[in-house]
Amino acid sequence: MTTRPPAPSRRALLRAMAVLPATALVLGEAPGLLGTALAAAPAAGSATRYTIVPFLNSNDGTVNVYQSDDATDFRLVQSSAYTPPSNRIRDASIFKHTNGYYYVTYTTHTWQDASTTIGFARSSDRVNWTFLYDYTVPITNLSRAWAPEWFVDSDGSVNVIVSCSVTSDEWIFTPYLLKATNSALTAWSSPVALSGIGSNHIDTYIVKVGSTYHAFTKNETAKYIEYGTASSLAGPYTITRTGDWAGWGSYREGPSVIQLDNGAWRIFFDGYGDGYYYYSDSYDSFATWSAPKALPGISGTARHFTVIKETVTGGPTLTKNATRSIRSANYTTRYWQEQSALLNLPVVTSSSTTAEKQASTFTVVAGLADANAYSFRDAAGNYLRHYSFRGRFDADDGTSSFAKDATFVARTGSASGSVRFESYNYPGYYLRHYNYQLRVEQPDGTDLFRQDSSFVAVTAWA
């Protein structure tokens, strides 16, 4: 059982917020965004999976594979999953092709080395990778080809955006477009410079929304990530946001942008100036962004990566309208139990009293705010909800705020058959046991937190 005291910042926050209802808690959201960040529950039997393949701050000769079901808490799938023949791999970009294979393209050399190639590798399972080839980018007097990024257009065409410099000024980079001319991804069109972004930009990442192409690109002089749009993939782009326009700070690079299940857009970027890896969210089509947060667990370890999102089968499910008891995955004699409205985690056994068994028995129902999620009802008809970071049972007051507080999204647990419960209205916060209490807290990226926040629904005690 976790016995470590909370961090000072957490204690201070709890003291400051202790008198407020949970619906008033500001859990790290940016001004103006509170209330729009809702976790979206996948359909029963399915799950969202985010995959990244970063090289390591300590080693640019290999990459690890990590995955997450909430785009925040990434857990290791395979360490040293791929080491190319050149023993150099940086800035790996990943996508899944229509043939079912995963592909990475990457920088084949260290940051200070001149090289005219980018690398390609393939995998059927994201774990076992096969080197395909190093591709020489055909640009006259090319000095460096860096940070290739996949982009699949709405017509299905597969492209790579690569940052290139020439020998006359080897540190001034321009983004170029390569388009695959065969389905095997072994032949490419002649490079075309993206119009409008201009020279001295690197790590250009593009997403398409409707008919508009949105480019996030690092200004290598100012060290800020800039933003521009175009009506064509090749441009011309109009850069409309410069400097610290999003509040991310300077010395930021390697942007990767993905849309979350709830419709928000999330950007990940490498804070190479301070050694952290960050994410930030937008709920208004890239206009404003939440304050950047360090990515728990892998910040400081992972470097420059892109993210792919998939819907996979076999997500965690619970039988709805069923009576269950909820057991800790890592303390197998401890169960959820309602004690004076609060939810705690005492030992419950066959020798426990009838009252204790009844207090450890709940009905699993469809989420009050999202039918694909879950709510938990006690024998008196009260519902589990979060309140000042505590799990407790209260009567449903019929408000949408209560419904959101009492709704939890099932995510994959740390042990086979276990489930984690993410807060519906504070995505990224999970029910976990802490000093025998059930709390709602944000993961710190450790296995201990994942174990403490994993539970198993079992046959009801009463």
Stockholm file with secondary structure:
# STOCKHOLM 1.0

chainA/1-462         MTTRPPAPSRRALLRAMAVLPATALVLGEAPGLLGTALAAAPAAGSATRYTIVPFLNSNDGTVNVYQSDDATDFRLVQSSAYTPPSNRIRDASIFKHTNGYYYVTYTTHTWQDASTTIGFARSSDRVNWTFLYDYTVPITNLSRAWAPEWFVDSDGSVNVIVSCSVTSDEWIFTPYLLKATNSALTAWSSPVALSGIGSNHIDTYIVKVGSTYHAFTKNETAKYIEYGTASSLAGPYTITRTGDWAGWGSYREGPSVIQLDNGAWRIFFDGYGDGYYYYSDSYDSFATWSAPKALPGISGTARHFTVIKETVTGGPTLTKNATRSIRSANYTTRYWQEQSALLNLPVVTSSSTTAEKQASTFTVVAGLADANAYSFRDAAGNYLRHYSFRGRFDADDGTSSFAKDATFVARTGSASGSVRFESYNYPGYYLRHYNYQLRVEQPDGTDLFRQDSSFVAVTAWA
#=GR chainA/1-462 SS CCCCCCCHHHHHHHHHHTTSCGGGCCCSCCTTTTTTCCCCCCCTTEEEEEEECCEETTEEEEEEEEEESSSSSCEEEEEEEECCTTSCCEEEEEEECTTSCEEEEEECSCTTSCBCEEEEEEESSSSSEEEEEEEECCCTTEEEEEEEEEEECTTSCEEEEEEEEETTEEEEEEEEEEEBSSTTSCCBCCCEECTTTCSSEEEEEEEEETTEEEEEEEETTTCCEEEEEESSTTCCCEEEECSSTTSCCSSCEEEEEEECTTSCEEEEEEETTTTEEEEEEESSTTSSCCCCEECTTTTTTBCSBCEEEEEEECCCCCCTTEEEEEEESSSTTBBCEEETTEEECCBCCTTSCHHHHHHTCEEEEECSSCTTSEEEECTTSCEEEEETTEEEEECCCSCHHHHHHTCEEEEECSSTTCEEEEESSSTTCEEEEETTEEEEECCCSCHHHHHHTCEEEEECCC
#=GC SS_cons         CCCCCCCHHHHHHHHHHTTSCGGGCCCSCCTTTTTTCCCCCCCTTEEEEEEECCEETTEEEEEEEEEESSSSSCEEEEEEEECCTTSCCEEEEEEECTTSCEEEEEECSCTTSCBCEEEEEEESSSSSEEEEEEEECCCTTEEEEEEEEEEECTTSCEEEEEEEEETTEEEEEEEEEEEBSSTTSCCBCCCEECTTTCSSEEEEEEEEETTEEEEEEEETTTCCEEEEEESSTTCCCEEEECSSTTSCCSSCEEEEEEECTTSCEEEEEEETTTTEEEEEEESSTTSSCCCCEECTTTTTTBCSBCEEEEEEECCCCCCTTEEEEEEESSSTTBBCEEETTEEECCBCCTTSCHHHHHHTCEEEEECSSCTTSEEEECTTSCEEEEETTEEEEECCCSCHHHHHHTCEEEEECSSTTCEEEEESSSTTCEEEEETTEEEEECCCSCHHHHHHTCEEEEECCC
//
